[in-house]
Each structure stands twice: as C-alpha cells, then as structure tokens.
Amino acid sequence: MAWTYDPNLTTERDLLRLLSGDKNADYPLYTDEEMDEFLAEHGSAFKAVGWIFRNLAGDPDRLNIMRDATGGSVTLATLMRSYAEMGNRWLA
C-alpha cells in the first residue's frame, strides 16, 4: 500500500491530503488506495474531506496516529469530538 503527497497539488488526491491534514509521511492516516476510494465515492476532494473527518472521528486507531503526531498532548476524546465537528461543517 502506497502513500504519496505532492505539495504542488498535481492530483485530486494531493488536494484531499492537504484538506484533511494527511501530509506527513511519518504519520500517514490513509493509503493512496483509500484516498482514491473516498474520491471515487464522493466525486471531489471538497466533498470527500467531510467524510474523511467523520471516518477519523470514529476510528481510534487512526486518531492515535494523530495524537502521536502532536506529541500526545491531545486526548483521544478531544480528537474524536474535533473531527466529528469538522466533518459536520464540511458536509453541511
């Protein structure tokens, strides 16, 4: 499973990674294949990002990756609540 990101935003996947914050190869949240599936299902990065946030809100394993990326200074409950709220805003 691959993980790629081009900060020049040459693909819709790169834009989706930018919008979702999944830009750090040391702490990858989704594989290229998973990102492509979100894009195929929702049509564009701007539509898919809300679903990614909602997915993250309910996935403690992936949120632990985010917590590790922040040095463990954020609680899992805070991350879950924050991602759920971001997902709701993007999908409103």
C-alpha positions as CSV (number, residue, x, y, z in Angstrom):
1,M,0.0,0.0,0.0
2,A,1.4,3.3,-1.1
3,W,1.3,6.8,0.5
4,T,2.3,9.8,-1.7
5,Y,1.8,13.5,-1.4
6,D,2.9,16.3,-3.8
7,P,2.7,19.8,-2.3
8,N,2.3,21.1,-5.8
9,L,-1.2,19.5,-5.7
10,T,-0.8,17.8,-9.0
11,T,-3.7,15.4,-8.3
12,E,-7.1,15.5,-6.6
13,R,-5.6,13.0,-4.1
14,D,-2.9,15.6,-3.2
15,L,-5.7,18.2,-2.6
16,L,-7.6,15.8,-0.4
17,R,-4.5,15.1,1.6
18,L,-3.9,18.9,2.0
19,L,-7.5,19.5,3.1
20,S,-7.6,16.5,5.5
21,G,-4.2,17.2,7.0
22,D,-2.7,13.9,5.9
23,K,0.5,15.4,4.7
24,N,3.1,13.8,6.9
25,A,4.8,10.6,5.6
26,D,6.0,9.8,9.1
27,Y,2.3,9.7,10.3
28,P,0.2,8.5,7.4
29,L,-3.5,8.3,8.0
30,Y,-4.8,6.8,4.7
31,T,-3.1,4.9,1.9
32,D,-3.3,6.2,-1.7
33,E,-5.8,3.4,-2.4
34,E,-8.1,4.5,0.5
35,M,-7.9,8.2,-0.6
36,D,-8.8,7.1,-4.2
37,E,-11.8,5.2,-2.8
38,F,-13.0,8.3,-1.0
39,L,-12.6,10.3,-4.2
40,A,-14.4,7.7,-6.3
41,E,-17.3,7.5,-3.9
42,H,-17.7,11.3,-3.3
43,G,-16.5,12.8,-6.5
44,S,-14.1,15.6,-5.4
45,A,-11.7,16.4,-2.6
46,F,-14.1,19.1,-1.3
47,K,-16.9,16.6,-0.9
48,A,-14.7,13.7,0.3
49,V,-12.9,15.6,3.1
50,G,-16.0,15.8,5.3
51,W,-16.4,12.0,5.1
52,I,-12.7,11.6,5.9
53,F,-13.2,13.7,9.0
54,R,-16.2,11.7,10.1
55,N,-14.3,8.5,9.5
56,L,-11.4,9.7,11.6
57,A,-13.8,10.7,14.4
58,G,-14.9,7.1,14.7
59,D,-11.5,5.4,14.3
60,P,-9.4,5.4,17.5
61,D,-6.5,3.7,15.8
62,R,-6.1,6.4,13.2
63,L,-6.7,9.1,15.8
64,N,-3.8,7.6,17.9
65,I,-1.6,8.3,14.9
66,M,-2.8,12.0,15.0
67,R,-2.2,12.1,18.8
68,D,1.4,10.7,18.3
69,A,2.0,13.3,15.6
70,T,1.1,16.1,18.2
71,G,3.4,14.6,20.8
72,G,0.5,13.0,22.7
73,S,-0.7,16.4,24.1
74,V,-4.3,15.9,22.9
75,T,-6.8,13.4,24.3
76,L,-8.5,10.9,22.1
77,A,-11.9,12.2,23.2
78,T,-10.9,15.7,22.1
79,L,-9.7,14.5,18.7
80,M,-12.9,12.5,18.2
81,R,-15.1,15.5,19.0
82,S,-13.0,17.8,16.9
83,Y,-13.0,15.6,13.8
84,A,-16.8,14.9,14.1
85,E,-17.4,18.7,14.3
86,M,-15.1,19.3,11.2
87,G,-16.9,16.6,9.3
88,N,-20.3,18.1,10.1
89,R,-19.1,21.5,9.0
90,W,-17.7,20.2,5.7
91,L,-20.9,18.2,5.0
92,A,-23.4,20.9,6.0
